Amino acid sequence: MSEELAPETPETAEAEPIKQRKNGLYPGISDELAENMKSGWADTELHGLEPVAQASYTAARRAALSARFPGERLVVPAGNLKTRSNDTEYAFRASTEYAYLTGDRTQDGVLVLEPADGGHEATIYLLPRSDRGNGEFWLDGQGELWVGRRNSLGEAEQLLGIPAKDVRELPAALAEATGPVRNVRGHDAGIEAALADKVTGERDEELRVFLSEARLVKDAFEIAELQKACDATTRGFEDVVKVLDRAEATSERYIEGTFFLRARVDGNDIGYGSICAAGPHATTLHWVRNDGAVRSGELLLLDAGVETDEYYTADVTRTLPINGTFSPLQRKIYDAVYEAQEAGIAAVKPGADFRDFHDAAQRVLAEKLVEWGLLGDLSVEKVLELGLQRRWTLHGTGHMLGMDVHDCAAARTESYVNGTLEPGVCLTVEPGLYFQADDLTVPEEYRGIGVRIEDDILVTEDGNRNLSAALPRRSDEVEAWMARLKG
């Protein structure tokens, strides 16, 4: 990785000279070189661009936002690069709220809705093309010749259907703004500083809550993206099964890397850290270290999802016998979880309480634990009343899914967990049983076995649709699928 340039940003490039890196190999830039680099470049401005596929949907989302907060200035930042180490950054992901409202995914962007004529006028503030005149394009660490070409403001307007302005002018404009303002916090410190005396935490939280609840019901574009994510995730799981022998020779990281390759080829990234939990690691709910052994005869709990280029993620789990065949005890536990998931999925339908699928799945698991003698002589009803099944079921049975893997997290409780399902809601159904390796309350043969089965379920007008149904769930179907993939 080349290291000749100073880490100045485009925001500072116009205000002060672009400095050389302290230990760069070139001592300076001659006037002749600086002048030479200013000219001789072709005009690459793009014209006649078609709007992005979701432009009409993002416009409708902005209209709903405008209607909720009439007469108020609304500020929604994309966020900035975050340093990984010294002068290297993490891959950028725009804030969910910004991407949801604009369809744009570039760093430093800010959407502003200004009150106008009973509604709002939207403007997207972006970094323009790198400046050829001041050398930013080749001297700055975020210049065009270092990290790639940005869209011009004119190109962005064509693509997004929103008037675009230079984001470097925005902090000063916001500092002078009058009237009520709301900002989505936590993404852009510069914007927050400019608005420090104009916003309140309570009002900003109301904006965040509204944008979270707006995503509870998915539109047609979002549903298609979620299906695309699930289809890519299916291919990723197939990829993993094909290389389990190589994972046995290395570690869980081979599984992680295999799935990540699919996520980057078929999408933007993984939607969350892949859980590639083999053997007793399957009893740790979010095992993302992925540094353990993969052994024949044990189970692999793979919880992973591809995130599409538009930021919609799948969230799917399968628990697989590493050698292709469940042992009798593994099958008994797996089939119990499958039965619980079937009951949970059946409870997902319009008009049902959000909690219904969780309650249905937990009842089945409690029945199995009582049947297996793990809870003494207690009745199923008493177990559920006291929550005693949670020693082995641990977590809730599902959550909303969308642009965030745990989507709509800021929504009001009455709108989410205490709410009612309606068509367009997408959620996971993911019961599990986890017998810890050190759990002395269960027979020794149970210890170290963890099973979870998770699918992404869309509420439809007449029931539900399993978006991840291409991956088999029943134990015998899982075995047949694995045998076919292994050849």
C-alpha positions as CSV (number, residue, x, y, z in Angstrom):
1,M,0.0,0.0,0.0
2,S,1.6,3.3,-1.1
3,E,2.2,5.9,1.6
4,E,3.3,9.1,0.0
5,L,0.5,11.4,0.9
6,A,-0.7,13.3,3.9
7,P,-4.0,12.3,5.5
8,E,-5.7,15.6,4.9
9,T,-9.4,15.4,4.0
10,P,-11.3,17.2,1.2
11,E,-12.8,19.5,3.9
12,T,-9.4,20.9,4.8
13,A,-8.0,20.8,1.3
14,E,-9.3,24.1,0.2
15,A,-8.6,25.9,3.5
16,E,-4.9,25.1,3.8
17,P,-2.1,23.6,1.7
18,I,-2.0,19.9,1.3
19,K,1.0,18.7,3.4
20,Q,3.4,16.0,2.6
21,R,3.5,12.9,4.8
22,K,6.1,13.1,7.5
23,N,8.1,10.2,6.3
24,G,7.2,10.4,2.6
25,L,10.0,9.6,0.1
26,Y,9.5,12.8,-1.9
27,P,10.8,15.9,-0.1
28,G,8.4,18.2,-1.8
29,I,6.5,19.2,-5.0
30,S,8.1,21.5,-7.5
31,D,6.1,24.4,-8.9
32,E,6.6,22.8,-12.3
33,L,5.1,19.5,-11.3
34,A,2.2,21.2,-9.5
35,E,1.4,23.2,-12.6
36,N,1.8,20.1,-14.9
37,M,-0.8,18.1,-12.9
38,K,-3.4,20.8,-13.3
39,S,-4.0,20.3,-17.0
40,G,-4.2,17.8,-19.7
41,W,-7.1,15.8,-18.3
42,A,-10.2,14.8,-20.3
43,D,-13.7,15.9,-19.3
44,T,-15.3,12.8,-17.8
45,E,-18.6,14.3,-16.7
46,L,-21.4,11.8,-17.2
47,H,-24.7,12.9,-18.8
48,G,-28.1,11.3,-19.3
49,L,-27.9,9.0,-16.3
50,E,-30.9,7.0,-15.3
51,P,-32.2,7.3,-11.7
52,V,-31.2,4.6,-9.3
53,A,-33.7,1.7,-9.1
54,Q,-35.2,2.8,-5.8
55,A,-35.4,6.6,-6.5
56,S,-39.2,6.6,-6.5
57,Y,-39.3,4.7,-3.3
58,T,-36.8,7.0,-1.5
59,A,-38.9,9.9,-2.7
60,A,-42.0,8.4,-1.1
61,R,-40.0,7.8,2.1
62,R,-38.9,11.4,2.3
63,A,-42.5,12.5,1.7
64,A,-43.7,10.5,4.7
65,L,-40.9,12.0,6.8
66,S,-41.9,15.5,5.7
67,A,-45.5,14.9,6.6
68,R,-44.5,13.8,10.1
69,F,-42.4,16.9,10.9
70,P,-44.0,19.9,9.1
71,G,-42.2,23.2,9.4
72,E,-39.0,21.7,10.8
73,R,-35.5,21.4,9.3
74,L,-34.5,17.7,9.3
75,V,-30.8,16.7,9.0
76,V,-29.8,13.1,8.2
77,P,-26.0,12.4,7.9
78,A,-24.4,9.4,6.2
79,G,-21.4,9.5,8.5
80,N,-17.7,9.7,8.1
81,L,-14.8,7.3,7.7
82,K,-13.6,5.6,10.9
83,T,-10.0,5.0,11.5
84,R,-8.9,1.3,11.8
85,S,-5.3,2.0,12.5
86,N,-3.1,5.1,12.0
87,D,-4.0,6.3,8.4
88,T,-6.1,3.3,7.3
89,E,-9.9,3.2,7.6
90,Y,-12.6,0.7,8.0
91,A,-14.7,0.1,4.9
92,F,-17.4,2.8,4.9
93,R,-21.1,2.0,5.4
94,A,-23.5,4.9,5.3
95,S,-26.0,5.2,8.2
96,T,-29.1,3.2,7.6
97,E,-31.4,6.3,7.9
98,Y,-29.5,8.2,5.3
99,A,-29.3,5.3,2.8
100,Y,-33.0,4.5,3.4
101,L,-34.0,8.1,2.5
102,T,-31.6,8.7,-0.4
103,G,-30.4,5.5,-2.0
104,D,-26.9,7.0,-1.7
105,R,-24.1,5.2,0.1
106,T,-21.1,7.6,0.0
107,Q,-19.2,9.0,3.0
108,D,-19.7,12.5,4.4
109,G,-23.1,12.9,2.7
110,V,-25.9,14.7,4.5
111,L,-29.6,14.9,3.6
112,V,-31.4,18.1,4.6
113,L,-35.1,18.7,4.4
114,E,-35.8,22.4,4.5
115,P,-39.4,23.6,5.3
116,A,-41.1,25.0,2.2
117,D,-44.6,25.7,1.1
118,G,-46.3,23.4,3.6
119,G,-43.8,20.6,3.0
120,H,-40.1,20.3,2.5
121,E,-37.5,20.8,-0.1
122,A,-34.8,18.1,0.0
123,T,-31.1,18.8,-0.7
124,I,-28.4,16.2,-0.6
125,Y,-25.0,17.6,0.4
126,L,-22.1,15.6,-1.0
127,L,-18.3,15.9,-1.6
128,P,-17.9,17.0,-5.2
129,R,-15.3,15.6,-7.6
130,S,-11.7,16.0,-6.5
131,D,-10.3,19.5,-7.3
132,R,-7.7,19.4,-10.1
133,G,-6.7,23.0,-9.5
134,N,-5.4,22.6,-6.0
135,G,-3.9,19.1,-6.4
136,E,-6.4,17.5,-4.1
137,F,-7.1,14.7,-6.6
138,W,-3.6,13.4,-6.4
139,L,-2.1,14.8,-3.2
140,D,-4.9,14.1,-0.7
141,G,-5.4,10.7,0.9
142,Q,-9.0,10.7,-0.2
143,G,-8.3,12.2,-3.6
144,E,-9.6,10.7,-6.8
145,L,-6.3,9.0,-7.8
146,W,-6.0,7.4,-4.4
147,V,-9.5,6.0,-3.6
148,G,-11.4,6.4,-6.9
149,R,-13.7,8.8,-8.7
150,R,-16.6,10.4,-6.9
151,N,-19.8,11.4,-8.7
152,S,-20.0,15.0,-9.5
153,L,-22.9,16.9,-7.9
154,G,-24.7,17.0,-11.3
155,E,-24.3,13.2,-11.7
156,A,-25.6,12.7,-8.1
157,E,-28.7,14.8,-8.9
158,Q,-29.5,12.6,-11.9
159,L,-28.9,9.4,-10.1
160,L,-30.7,10.2,-6.8
161,G,-33.4,12.7,-8.0
162,I,-32.4,15.2,-5.3
163,P,-30.7,18.6,-5.8
164,A,-27.1,18.3,-4.7
165,K,-24.8,20.8,-3.1
166,D,-21.2,20.9,-1.8
167,V,-21.2,19.4,1.8
168,R,-18.3,21.6,2.8
169,E,-20.6,24.5,2.8
170,L,-23.2,22.9,5.0
171,P,-21.8,23.3,8.6
172,A,-21.7,27.1,8.2
173,A,-25.2,27.2,6.7
174,L,-26.5,25.1,9.6
175,A,-24.8,27.2,12.2
176,E,-26.8,30.2,10.8
177,A,-30.1,28.3,10.5
178,T,-33.1,29.4,12.5
179,G,-36.3,27.6,13.4
180,P,-36.8,24.1,14.8
181,V,-34.2,21.5,13.7
182,R,-33.9,17.8,14.2
183,N,-30.8,15.7,13.5
184,V,-30.0,11.9,13.4
185,R,-27.2,11.7,15.9
186,G,-24.2,9.5,16.2
187,H,-22.9,9.7,12.6
188,D,-21.2,13.1,12.0
189,A,-19.5,15.0,14.8
190,G,-19.1,18.1,12.6
191,I,-22.8,18.3,11.8
192,E,-23.6,17.8,15.5
193,A,-21.2,20.6,16.5
194,A,-22.8,23.0,14.0
195,L,-26.3,22.2,15.5
196,A,-25.3,22.0,19.1
197,D,-27.4,25.0,20.2
198,K,-30.3,24.2,17.9
199,V,-31.4,20.7,18.8
200,T,-32.4,18.7,21.8
201,G,-31.8,15.0,22.6
202,E,-35.6,14.4,23.0
203,R,-36.5,15.9,19.7
204,D,-33.6,14.1,17.9
205,E,-34.7,10.8,19.4
206,E,-38.2,11.4,18.1
207,L,-36.8,11.6,14.6
208,R,-34.7,8.5,15.1
209,V,-37.8,6.6,16.4
210,F,-39.9,7.7,13.5
211,L,-37.3,6.5,10.9
212,S,-37.0,3.2,12.7
213,E,-40.8,2.6,12.7
214,A,-41.0,3.7,9.1
215,R,-39.0,0.6,8.2
216,L,-41.3,-1.8,10.1
217,V,-43.4,-2.5,6.9
218,K,-41.2,-3.1,3.8
219,D,-42.1,-1.7,0.4
220,A,-41.8,-3.7,-2.8
221,F,-38.2,-2.7,-3.4
222,E,-37.2,-3.7,0.0
223,I,-38.9,-7.1,-0.2
224,A,-37.1,-7.8,-3.5
225,E,-33.8,-6.8,-1.9
226,L,-34.4,-9.1,1.1
227,Q,-35.2,-12.0,-1.3
228,K,-32.0,-11.2,-3.2
229,A,-30.0,-11.3,0.1
230,C,-31.6,-14.7,1.0
231,D,-30.8,-16.2,-2.4
232,A,-27.2,-15.1,-2.1
233,T,-27.0,-16.4,1.4
234,T,-28.3,-19.8,0.2
235,R,-25.4,-19.9,-2.3
236,G,-23.0,-19.0,0.5
237,F,-24.2,-21.9,2.7
238,E,-23.8,-24.2,-0.3
239,D,-20.2,-23.0,-0.7
240,V,-19.5,-23.8,2.9
241,V,-20.8,-27.4,2.7
242,K,-18.6,-28.0,-0.3
243,V,-15.4,-27.1,1.6
244,L,-16.1,-28.7,5.0
245,D,-13.2,-31.1,4.5
246,R,-10.8,-28.1,4.1
247,A,-12.3,-26.5,7.2
248,E,-11.6,-29.7,9.1
249,A,-8.0,-29.4,8.0
250,T,-7.8,-25.7,9.1
251,S,-10.4,-24.1,11.4
252,E,-13.7,-22.3,11.6
253,R,-12.0,-19.4,9.8
254,Y,-12.1,-21.4,6.6
255,I,-15.9,-21.4,6.8
256,E,-15.9,-17.7,7.6
257,G,-13.7,-16.8,4.7
258,T,-15.7,-19.0,2.3
259,F,-19.0,-17.3,3.2
260,F,-17.3,-13.8,3.1
261,L,-16.2,-14.5,-0.5
262,R,-19.8,-15.1,-1.5
263,A,-21.0,-12.0,0.3
264,R,-18.5,-9.8,-1.6
265,V,-19.2,-11.4,-4.9
266,D,-23.0,-11.4,-4.7
267,G,-23.4,-8.4,-2.5
268,N,-21.9,-5.5,-0.6
269,D,-20.6,-7.4,2.4
270,I,-21.7,-9.7,5.2
271,G,-24.7,-8.2,7.1
272,Y,-23.1,-8.9,10.5
273,G,-20.2,-10.9,11.8
274,S,-20.6,-14.5,10.7
275,I,-21.1,-17.1,13.4
276,C,-19.2,-20.2,12.3
277,A,-19.5,-22.2,15.5
278,A,-18.3,-25.8,15.5
279,G,-18.7,-28.3,18.3
280,P,-19.2,-26.8,21.7
281,H,-18.8,-23.3,20.3
282,A,-22.3,-23.7,19.0
283,T,-23.6,-23.2,22.5
284,T,-22.2,-19.6,22.5
285,L,-24.8,-17.4,20.9
286,H,-22.6,-15.0,19.0
287,W,-19.4,-16.9,18.5
288,V,-17.6,-14.7,16.0
289,R,-14.0,-15.5,17.0
290,N,-14.2,-18.4,14.6
291,D,-10.8,-19.8,15.6
292,G,-11.8,-23.2,16.7
293,A,-11.4,-26.7,15.3
294,V,-13.9,-28.3,12.9
295,R,-14.3,-32.0,13.8
296,S,-16.1,-34.8,12.1
297,G,-18.9,-36.1,14.3
298,E,-19.7,-32.7,15.7
299,L,-22.2,-30.0,14.6
300,L,-21.5,-26.7,12.8
301,L,-23.9,-23.9,13.7
302,L,-23.6,-21.4,10.8
303,D,-25.4,-18.1,11.3
304,A,-24.6,-15.8,8.4
305,G,-26.2,-13.4,6.0
306,V,-25.2,-11.6,2.8
307,E,-25.9,-7.8,2.7
308,T,-26.9,-6.6,-0.8
309,D,-25.4,-3.5,-2.4
310,E,-28.4,-1.6,-1.2
311,Y,-27.7,-2.7,2.4
312,Y,-30.5,-5.2,2.9
313,T,-29.3,-8.3,4.8
314,A,-30.4,-11.9,5.3
315,D,-30.0,-13.5,8.7
316,V,-30.1,-17.3,8.3
317,T,-28.9,-20.2,10.6
318,R,-28.4,-23.8,9.8
319,T,-27.0,-26.4,12.2
320,L,-25.2,-29.0,10.1
321,P,-23.6,-32.4,10.9
322,I,-20.0,-31.9,9.9
323,N,-19.6,-35.5,8.6
324,G,-23.0,-35.2,6.8
325,T,-25.0,-37.4,9.2
326,F,-26.7,-36.6,12.5
327,S,-26.0,-38.9,15.5
328,P,-29.2,-40.1,17.2
329,L,-28.9,-37.6,20.0
330,Q,-28.0,-34.7,17.6
331,R,-31.0,-35.6,15.6
332,K,-33.3,-35.7,18.6
333,I,-32.3,-32.2,19.7
334,Y,-32.3,-30.9,16.1
335,D,-35.8,-32.3,15.4
336,A,-37.1,-30.6,18.6
337,V,-35.8,-27.3,17.4
338,Y,-37.2,-27.9,14.0
339,E,-40.6,-28.6,15.5
340,A,-40.4,-25.4,17.5
341,Q,-39.5,-23.4,14.5
342,E,-42.4,-24.9,12.5
343,A,-44.8,-23.8,15.3
344,G,-43.2,-20.4,15.3
345,I,-43.5,-19.9,11.6
346,A,-47.1,-21.0,11.6
347,A,-47.9,-18.2,14.0
348,V,-46.6,-15.5,11.7
349,K,-49.6,-14.0,9.9
350,P,-51.5,-10.7,9.6
351,G,-53.3,-9.7,12.7
352,A,-51.2,-11.9,15.0
353,D,-49.4,-10.4,17.9
354,F,-45.6,-10.0,17.3
355,R,-45.0,-12.2,20.4
356,D,-47.1,-15.1,19.1
357,F,-44.4,-16.8,17.1
358,H,-42.0,-16.6,20.1
359,D,-44.6,-18.0,22.5
360,A,-45.4,-20.9,20.1
361,A,-41.8,-21.9,19.7
362,Q,-41.0,-21.6,23.4
363,R,-43.9,-23.8,24.3
364,V,-42.7,-26.6,22.0
365,L,-39.1,-26.4,23.5
366,A,-40.5,-26.4,27.0
367,E,-42.5,-29.5,26.2
368,K,-39.4,-31.3,24.9
369,L,-37.3,-30.4,27.9
370,V,-40.0,-31.7,30.2
371,E,-40.4,-34.8,28.1
372,W,-36.6,-35.4,28.3
373,G,-36.8,-35.2,32.1
374,L,-34.5,-32.1,32.4
375,L,-37.0,-30.2,34.5
376,G,-38.0,-32.7,37.1
377,D,-41.7,-33.1,37.6
378,L,-42.7,-29.6,36.7
379,S,-45.5,-29.1,34.2
380,V,-45.0,-27.3,30.9
381,E,-47.2,-24.5,32.1
382,K,-45.2,-24.0,35.3
383,V,-41.9,-24.1,33.3
384,L,-43.2,-21.4,31.0
385,E,-44.5,-19.3,33.9
386,L,-41.1,-19.3,35.6
387,G,-39.2,-19.1,32.3
388,L,-37.1,-22.2,33.3
389,Q,-36.7,-23.3,29.7
390,R,-34.5,-20.3,29.2
391,R,-31.5,-22.1,30.8
392,W,-31.3,-23.9,27.4
393,T,-33.2,-21.7,25.0
394,L,-31.5,-18.5,26.1
395,H,-32.7,-15.9,23.6
396,G,-35.9,-14.5,22.0
397,T,-37.1,-16.4,19.0
398,G,-36.8,-13.6,16.5
399,H,-36.5,-10.0,15.5
400,M,-37.3,-7.5,12.7
401,L,-35.0,-7.8,9.7
402,G,-34.1,-5.3,7.0
403,M,-31.3,-2.8,6.4
404,D,-30.0,-3.6,9.9
405,V,-29.9,-7.2,10.9
406,H,-31.8,-6.2,14.1
407,D,-33.9,-3.8,12.2
408,C,-36.2,-1.1,13.6
409,A,-34.4,-1.3,17.0
410,A,-35.4,2.3,18.0
411,A,-39.1,1.7,17.4
412,R,-41.5,2.1,20.3
413,T,-42.3,-1.0,22.2
414,E,-45.9,-0.7,21.4
415,S,-45.1,-0.6,17.7
416,Y,-42.6,-3.5,17.7
417,V,-42.5,-6.2,20.3
418,N,-46.0,-5.4,21.6
419,G,-47.3,-4.6,18.2
420,T,-49.4,-6.5,15.6
421,L,-48.1,-8.1,12.4
422,E,-49.2,-6.8,9.0
423,P,-48.3,-7.6,5.4
424,G,-44.8,-6.3,4.6
425,V,-43.3,-7.0,8.0
426,C,-40.1,-9.2,7.7
427,L,-38.8,-11.0,10.8
428,T,-36.6,-14.0,11.7
429,V,-37.9,-17.1,13.4
430,E,-34.9,-18.7,15.2
431,P,-35.5,-21.0,18.1
432,G,-32.5,-22.9,19.6
433,L,-31.4,-25.3,22.3
434,Y,-27.9,-24.9,23.9
435,F,-26.4,-27.3,26.3
436,Q,-23.2,-25.8,27.7
437,A,-20.2,-28.0,28.0
438,D,-20.1,-27.3,31.8
439,D,-23.8,-27.8,32.5
440,L,-24.0,-30.4,35.2
441,T,-27.9,-30.4,35.1
442,V,-28.1,-32.4,31.9
443,P,-26.8,-35.8,30.9
444,E,-23.1,-35.8,29.9
445,E,-23.9,-36.7,26.3
446,Y,-26.0,-33.5,25.9
447,R,-23.1,-31.2,26.9
448,G,-21.5,-29.2,24.2
449,I,-24.4,-29.5,21.7
450,G,-26.0,-26.4,20.3
451,V,-28.7,-26.2,17.7
452,R,-30.4,-23.2,16.1
453,I,-32.5,-23.0,12.9
454,E,-33.3,-19.6,11.6
455,D,-35.3,-18.3,8.6
456,D,-36.4,-15.0,7.3
457,I,-40.2,-14.8,7.2
458,L,-42.2,-12.2,5.3
459,V,-45.8,-11.5,6.4
460,T,-48.1,-11.7,3.4
461,E,-51.8,-10.9,2.9
462,D,-52.8,-14.5,3.5
463,G,-50.1,-15.7,5.9
464,N,-46.3,-15.7,5.4
465,R,-43.5,-16.5,2.9
466,N,-40.2,-18.0,3.9
467,L,-37.6,-16.0,2.0
468,S,-34.9,-18.5,2.9
469,A,-36.8,-21.6,2.1
470,A,-34.3,-22.7,-0.6
471,L,-32.1,-24.0,2.3
472,P,-33.5,-27.3,3.7
473,R,-34.5,-27.5,7.3
474,R,-35.8,-31.0,8.1
475,S,-33.0,-33.2,9.4
476,D,-33.3,-35.9,6.7
477,E,-33.4,-33.1,4.0
478,V,-30.3,-31.5,5.4
479,E,-28.4,-34.8,5.2
480,A,-29.6,-35.4,1.6
481,W,-28.7,-31.8,0.6
482,M,-25.2,-32.1,2.1
483,A,-24.6,-35.4,0.4
484,R,-25.6,-34.0,-3.0
485,L,-23.3,-31.0,-2.6
486,K,-20.4,-33.1,-1.5
487,G,-20.8,-35.3,-4.6
